[in-house]
């Protein structure tokens, strides 16, 4: 008796791996498109409002430096 998997098990494992790879490829494609869409929306909103993406998501004080010191987000001042 040998411990090698049968042909059916090998084919089943290969088919499962192929299915998982196809699903991974679709998910990565969706994630890439969602990221590109998010960047485009952020740039458009920046153009309309004048606030950068960091300000849009609430991290503007960390970018500004002086505001970060004043609001004590950073342990040091510029």
C-alpha positions as CSV (number, residue, x, y, z in Angstrom):
1,X,0.0,0.0,0.0
2,X,1.3,3.4,-0.9
3,X,0.3,6.7,0.6
4,X,-0.1,8.6,-2.7
5,X,-3.4,10.3,-3.3
6,X,-5.6,8.9,-5.9
7,X,-6.1,10.5,-9.3
8,X,-9.6,11.8,-8.3
9,X,-8.2,13.5,-5.2
10,X,-5.4,15.1,-7.2
11,X,-7.7,16.4,-9.8
12,X,-10.1,17.7,-7.2
13,X,-7.3,19.5,-5.4
14,X,-6.1,21.1,-8.7
15,X,-9.6,22.2,-9.6
16,X,-10.1,23.7,-6.1
17,X,-6.8,25.5,-6.4
18,X,-7.7,26.8,-9.9
19,X,-11.1,28.0,-8.5
20,X,-9.4,29.8,-5.6
21,X,-6.9,31.4,-7.9
22,X,-9.7,32.7,-10.1
23,X,-11.5,34.1,-7.1
24,X,-8.4,35.7,-5.8
25,X,-7.8,37.3,-9.2
26,X,-11.4,38.7,-9.3
27,X,-11.1,40.1,-5.7
28,X,-7.7,41.8,-6.4
29,X,-9.2,43.3,-9.6
30,X,-12.1,44.7,-7.6
31,X,-9.8,46.0,-4.9
32,X,-7.7,47.8,-7.4
33,X,-10.7,49.4,-9.1
34,X,-12.1,50.5,-5.7
35,X,-8.8,52.1,-4.8
36,X,-8.5,53.9,-8.1
37,X,-12.1,55.2,-7.7
38,X,-11.4,56.4,-4.2
39,X,-8.3,58.3,-5.3
40,X,-10.2,59.9,-8.2
41,X,-13.0,60.9,-5.8
42,X,-10.5,62.3,-3.3
43,X,-8.8,64.4,-6.0
44,X,-12.1,65.7,-7.4
45,X,-13.3,66.7,-3.9
46,X,-9.9,68.3,-3.3
47,X,-10.4,70.4,-6.4
48,X,-13.9,71.4,-5.4
49,X,-13.2,72.2,-1.8
50,X,-9.5,73.1,-1.6
51,X,-8.9,70.6,1.2
52,X,-6.5,67.8,0.6
53,X,-7.2,64.1,1.1
54,X,-5.6,64.1,4.5
55,X,-8.0,66.9,5.6
56,X,-10.9,65.0,4.1
57,X,-10.3,61.9,6.2
58,X,-9.6,63.9,9.4
59,X,-5.8,63.9,9.4
60,X,-5.3,67.5,8.3
61,X,-4.0,68.5,11.7
62,X,-1.2,66.0,11.5
63,X,-0.2,67.4,8.1
64,X,-0.3,71.1,9.0
65,X,2.2,71.1,11.8
66,X,1.2,74.2,13.7
67,X,-2.4,72.9,14.1
68,X,-0.9,69.6,15.3
69,X,1.1,71.4,18.0
70,X,-1.9,73.5,19.0
71,X,-4.2,70.5,19.3
72,X,-1.5,68.3,20.8
73,X,-1.7,65.5,18.3
74,X,2.1,65.4,18.2
75,X,4.4,65.3,21.2
76,X,6.7,68.0,19.6
77,X,6.2,71.3,17.7
78,X,7.8,72.3,14.4
